[in-house]
Amino acid sequence: MMFPRLVYESFRHQTRRKLLAGIAITLGVAVATAMIAVATDIGDKINRELRSYGANLVVTPQEDTLDVEVGGINLKPPSDGTFLNETDLPKIRGTFWHHNIVGFSPMLPVTVKVAGSRLPAGSSQDVTLVGTYFNKPLRFGKEDFTTGVRITHPWWKVSCGDGKESPNCAWPEDNSQNVLLGERLATKVQRKAGDTIEVSGHQLTVSGILSTGGVEDDQIVAPLALAQEILGKPGAVRRVFVSAMTKPPDALSARDPKTMTPEVYDRWYCSPYAESIAYQLQEVIPHSHAEQIRQVAQNEGTVLSRIKGLMLLITFAALLASALAVSAAMATAIYERRVEVGLMKALGAGSLAVSAIFFAEALLLAIVGGIVGFSAGALLAHEIGRSIFNSQISIEPVLFPIIIAIAVVVTFAGSASAIRRAVKFDPVFALRGEG
Amino acid sequence: MSPAVETLLTPSQVSDRRALAAHHAPSVSMFGRMLLRAAVLRRRRAASGLLAMIVAAAVATAMMNLYVDVQAKLRTEFRNYGANVVIVAKDGQSLPVDALDRVKSVLGAKTLAVPFSYAVARTRDGRSLVVVGTDFDRARRLNHWWKVSRWPGAPGEALVGMRAANAVTAKADARQPFELTFQGKAIKLAPAGLLQTGAGEDSRIYLDQSEFENWTGLAPSTIEVAANGTAAEVDASIRKLGELLPTAEVRPVRQIMEGEANVLNKTRATLYASATLVVLTSALCVLATLIGWVFDRRRDFAIMKALGASERLINGFFAAEAAALGVVGAILGFFVGIGAAAWIGRVNFHAPVVPRFGVFPYVLAGSVAVALISAILPMVLLRRVQPAIILRGE
């Protein structure tokens, strides 16, 4: 019964020293936990942020014809070629990697005639009208979801056109006859939000002015149903942009699925590569061809791996710093107790018994500090996730025993050399006070 | 012996003491000797304190270096997404002949600016097709994501988009030359390789700008620019370019600019949070080591006090010791940290992180401050204790 009492008394009487070491362990573990949690989750978080670059996959009809488009104006007869079927689109949510698909937007470009006040009287101009989803509620199986350009094209901005903010300028409803006018087209035809515009015989209301910095600035963007009505092809979709979270490409991703062995094929199919998601999109949408948009898809891998690598190295630095802090605190705490060691040894305690007491104390400190530190670290990670990424950083429960084990090992390692020196110390010197 | 001893002295007594201290010139060398002996005699403890200091200063240096440099590094990575500024000739107007030079005068000679000119030509069977004239060498450097089987090198060679290929050549022979006509003028082209991007480029045919101009007589109507720098710098460049090129519209590619800003901001915030955590932890490491060190020397403290050293001298002694440790640790740690940052840069970005010596004053100030705090904290506690008690070993 002597042993637990020694440990207990040590904690009772040397509160200050124990507190210092305990705080060091707690803070060290907290920082380590938070950093590990952030580093393991950063890939997912940045992947989601990379979606602000827009769609990285595009689905077109298998027998698609050439686009003849210069400066946002389509020169191809609009009814040319084949189309995808709008009713097939919700099936995108039924692919293997549907959790990785952030959103999709169908596109149907139609060439229309617009009369503009700056144009010679009585004449009209060819303009491309694109039909799409803005924020359309859809249903696949029992799952309700919304999708459209507001998710896949986050850089599109709607304003009033005259610089004023007003509730009248907004995204059109998906079932309305309202359209968005590209900002350059709006200046050309002198229209602003709330005006009506005659498009190929249809009187449409301009609900807002669209600014994208791309070809859409010269186009009209309308609800998909309206574009189909103007074209006279209900249910037709020219292409679908899909925004998906993907895994950076590697040696496996680039291989042709037709040449794979069944096991390799399974591994490829069950990895969220841009290639395998494209393959799965082709499977669910009949007569389609899915391809990655290389500008977006190829670059996000590099950016992602750079940021992940950086966080990994910083986490490594954080672990090192916390381990050193814990070691330093433990070494100091033990070094101060040489006199005590001298007394114990003078009373006949062996080196083993003395070390055992110190290690037991270290173990206790590590476990208590580890538990408190883990909770504090989890809280810290949660706070980082909330304030920076506006979403939760989840901590894997499996991390808990690992963190405690690391805390114990580091505490032991930090104490070991100090304990060895304390045990070696001649009790005579210690008792004479010549420490 | 209370902490108030100093304050109980009248102002004249204080000035007397100062005069006395000034008279005793040898005390300066004594002070130095005390400092030196303390470091030599207890080199083990001094070394562990110094080591903690070096590690903390190194980690802080590396973090600050990375924080500044990584943003620049990531911006270069983001330039792989291609142009972030597009210059388009206004309706019915054309770009000035020296447009490219004007762009470079604003953005620097190293800036990647690629001219593009567009025309709609017809194939032999009467199908319309967009043909683009460009500078292949620059386009290749701007658009890293273009998957090209072979870049054109010889005159008369064209880069054929994946889908355009089906329109101009028979599938059986992709290398077969083909003919295009533009306003009655015909040109014979040999496909050098196939271009795949997954976007509009797949439906086009690219040829060299000079050949394109000889054939169609059309000058470049679009310049795509990869402008380096922060969002504010790019905005300023866009304004300047707009003034220099009145016949053109200069606009940012919002998709690229906003995506970049978004990802960069999040990364920066994460980096900042992590760097703060790491620096705080290493400061804690120093604090833990040094507090232990000073506590350990309470016997020296008591002896000094018993021999009649003033509170001020003792405080000064410990403060000077801590400051010296802080300065030496900061200098050594700074170089270790620069090395660590350079290594991280090489491993992760395949480009060294440029050492930023402007960081040094901050590291130095931080190190000395932490060292002083960790010296003063135990001093405040010890000041209340009678030297006799410490010397008796209680």
Chai-1 contact restraints between the chains, C-beta under 6 A:
chainA,res_idxA,chainB,res_idxB,connection_type,confidence,min_distance_angstrom,max_distance_angstrom,comment,restraint_id
A,A24,B,A288,contact,1.0,0.0,6.0,A-B,restraint_1
A,L27,B,L284,contact,1.0,0.0,6.0,A-B,restraint_2
A,V31,B,L277,contact,1.0,0.0,6.0,A-B,restraint_3
A,V31,B,T281,contact,1.0,0.0,6.0,A-B,restraint_4
A,E49,B,N262,contact,1.0,0.0,6.0,A-B,restraint_5
A,E49,B,V263,contact,1.0,0.0,6.0,A-B,restraint_6
A,E49,B,K266,contact,1.0,0.0,6.0,A-B,restraint_7
A,L50,B,V263,contact,1.0,0.0,6.0,A-B,restraint_8
A,S52,B,G259,contact,1.0,0.0,6.0,A-B,restraint_9
A,S52,B,N262,contact,1.0,0.0,6.0,A-B,restraint_10
A,Y53,B,G259,contact,1.0,0.0,6.0,A-B,restraint_11
A,G54,B,Q255,contact,1.0,0.0,6.0,A-B,restraint_12
A,V58,B,G198,contact,1.0,0.0,6.0,A-B,restraint_13
A,L66,B,R163,contact,1.0,0.0,6.0,A-B,restraint_14
A,L66,B,A167,contact,1.0,0.0,6.0,A-B,restraint_15
A,L66,B,S203,contact,1.0,0.0,6.0,A-B,restraint_16
A,D67,B,S203,contact,1.0,0.0,6.0,A-B,restraint_17
A,V68,B,S128,contact,1.0,0.0,6.0,A-B,restraint_18
A,V68,B,V130,contact,1.0,0.0,6.0,A-B,restraint_19
A,V70,B,Y118,contact,1.0,0.0,6.0,A-B,restraint_20
A,V70,B,V130,contact,1.0,0.0,6.0,A-B,restraint_21
A,W155,B,R254,contact,1.0,0.0,6.0,A-B,restraint_22
A,W155,B,Q255,contact,1.0,0.0,6.0,A-B,restraint_23
A,W155,B,E258,contact,1.0,0.0,6.0,A-B,restraint_24
A,G213,B,R251,contact,1.0,0.0,6.0,A-B,restraint_25
A,G213,B,P252,contact,1.0,0.0,6.0,A-B,restraint_26
A,G213,B,V253,contact,1.0,0.0,6.0,A-B,restraint_27
A,G213,B,R254,contact,1.0,0.0,6.0,A-B,restraint_28
A,E291,B,G198,contact,1.0,0.0,6.0,A-B,restraint_29
A,Q292,B,G198,contact,1.0,0.0,6.0,A-B,restraint_30
A,I293,B,G198,contact,1.0,0.0,6.0,A-B,restraint_31
A,I293,B,A199,contact,1.0,0.0,6.0,A-B,restraint_32
A,R294,B,W145,contact,1.0,0.0,6.0,A-B,restraint_33
A,R294,B,T197,contact,1.0,0.0,6.0,A-B,restraint_34
A,R294,B,G198,contact,1.0,0.0,6.0,A-B,restraint_35
A,Q295,B,W145,contact,1.0,0.0,6.0,A-B,restraint_36
A,Q298,B,W145,contact,1.0,0.0,6.0,A-B,restraint_37
A,N299,B,N80,contact,1.0,0.0,6.0,A-B,restraint_38
A,N299,B,Y81,contact,1.0,0.0,6.0,A-B,restraint_39
A,V303,B,E77,contact,1.0,0.0,6.0,A-B,restraint_40
A,R306,B,E77,contact,1.0,0.0,6.0,A-B,restraint_41
A,I307,B,T267,contact,1.0,0.0,6.0,A-B,restraint_42
A,G309,B,N348,contact,1.0,0.0,6.0,A-B,restraint_43
A,L310,B,N348,contact,1.0,0.0,6.0,A-B,restraint_44
A,L313,B,I344,contact,1.0,0.0,6.0,A-B,restraint_45
A,I314,B,S274,contact,1.0,0.0,6.0,A-B,restraint_46
A,A317,B,V59,contact,1.0,0.0,6.0,A-B,restraint_47
A,A317,B,V278,contact,1.0,0.0,6.0,A-B,restraint_48
A,A318,B,V278,contact,1.0,0.0,6.0,A-B,restraint_49
A,A321,B,V59,contact,1.0,0.0,6.0,A-B,restraint_50
A,A321,B,V278,contact,1.0,0.0,6.0,A-B,restraint_51
A,A321,B,T281,contact,1.0,0.0,6.0,A-B,restraint_52
A,A321,B,S282,contact,1.0,0.0,6.0,A-B,restraint_53
A,S322,B,T281,contact,1.0,0.0,6.0,A-B,restraint_54
A,L324,B,V55,contact,1.0,0.0,6.0,A-B,restraint_55
A,L324,B,C285,contact,1.0,0.0,6.0,A-B,restraint_56
A,A325,B,T281,contact,1.0,0.0,6.0,A-B,restraint_57
A,A325,B,L284,contact,1.0,0.0,6.0,A-B,restraint_58
A,A325,B,C285,contact,1.0,0.0,6.0,A-B,restraint_59
A,A328,B,A52,contact,1.0,0.0,6.0,A-B,restraint_60
A,A328,B,C285,contact,1.0,0.0,6.0,A-B,restraint_61
A,A328,B,A288,contact,1.0,0.0,6.0,A-B,restraint_62
A,A328,B,T289,contact,1.0,0.0,6.0,A-B,restraint_63
A,A329,B,A288,contact,1.0,0.0,6.0,A-B,restraint_64
A,T332,B,G292,contact,1.0,0.0,6.0,A-B,restraint_65
A,I384,B,A273,contact,1.0,0.0,6.0,A-B,restraint_66
A,I388,B,K266,contact,1.0,0.0,6.0,A-B,restraint_67
A,I388,B,A269,contact,1.0,0.0,6.0,A-B,restraint_68
A,I388,B,T270,contact,1.0,0.0,6.0,A-B,restraint_69
A,G433,B,G393,contact,1.0,0.0,6.0,A-B,restraint_70
